[in-house]
Amino acid sequence: MRTTGSVEPYADLNLKREIDAGQLPGPHIDVTGPYLEGADSYFIQMHQLSGPEEARQFVDYWADRGVTSFKAYQNLTRAELKAAIEEAHKRNLKVTGHLCAVTYKEAAELGIDDLEHGFFVNTEFDPGKKPDVCSEGRGRPTLAQMGPESAEAKDLIDTLVKHHVAVTSTLPVFESGGMPNRPPLRPAMLEALSPQAREAYLYRRQKPEKQETVGPGNSENQDWPMLMKHDMQLERAFVAAGGLLLAGPDPTGNGGVVPGFGDQREIELLVEAGFSPVEAIKVATFNGATYLGRQERIGSIAVGKNADLVVIRGDPATHISDVENVEIVFKDGVGYDSAKLLESVKGRYGEY
């Protein structure tokens, strides 16, 4: 599991230590450091870097503490991102990003390794976009105009593939946050939520949403079905051009995305996007291992690889919804009863 950004890095590092020592059940964790964020962040939990030199110091400090990757955030400047990437690469660590002030093309040319959230947060063509400043539209206007056959899309995808930049698809968080008339949460997922989290999520889901066309510079007026369609099409075009697409849930927002359940939903949404079931499963397994440089040990089933296996009742190669029917998860050859694991967290997710 790649945490992909942290506001409590010591908690993540301590959790990794407990899991690795066998004190808690859990995955091997690629602990991402605290967000690399620039000035004017609207998240009070995030440190705001003062410039490129502090970005280098920040990377070195957290690499010494044991983090194994970094995530650039929305207000980071090009100079700060360049410094962070250079310092991380000196230590063979990777940098991903949920960007805004820096565009996808700029980040690719600076050497970033991965871009989070599909093509939703590329701000290159947002109205009024200024260098090193996050746009008001936060990428939605750019996505609205970037059809998969457009010259802009082809140019961007060519740049990403040329620079070997991966893209992480996080479709569940966008389905949960803005799409009308989507399937309800699975009962097992609702049962995992704390009573307060469940109440907040259901209230948010039932609240009427305005479905409007994206307006210049207005991130609130969003035609979500159109944006979702464009992103899905661009993800397919990226893979067709030779790009490495990864998969993740992004468990944030209104509480409708929960780790594990969200990963399964991501695979289903990749099939909705037009990937075959087997292609979607590969994106969610082998591609992630490839990005982490661990494809020789994990990510697929082969003699000599780790016994990391998911035992499913059904045939997801034919019916992708069968990915939900997990009975046993093997990690390093040790089997974990999925029903017991879910029972142990029932009513707890969202407590802390």
Helices and strands as residue ranges (DSSP letters): H 9-20, H 52-65, E 69-72, H 78-90, E 94-97, H 104-110, E 114-116, H 140-145, H 151-162, E 166-169, H 171-178, H 187-192, H 195-206, H 224-240, E 245-247, H 261-272, H 277-284, H 286-291, E 309-312, G 320-324, E 326-331, E 334-337, H 338-344
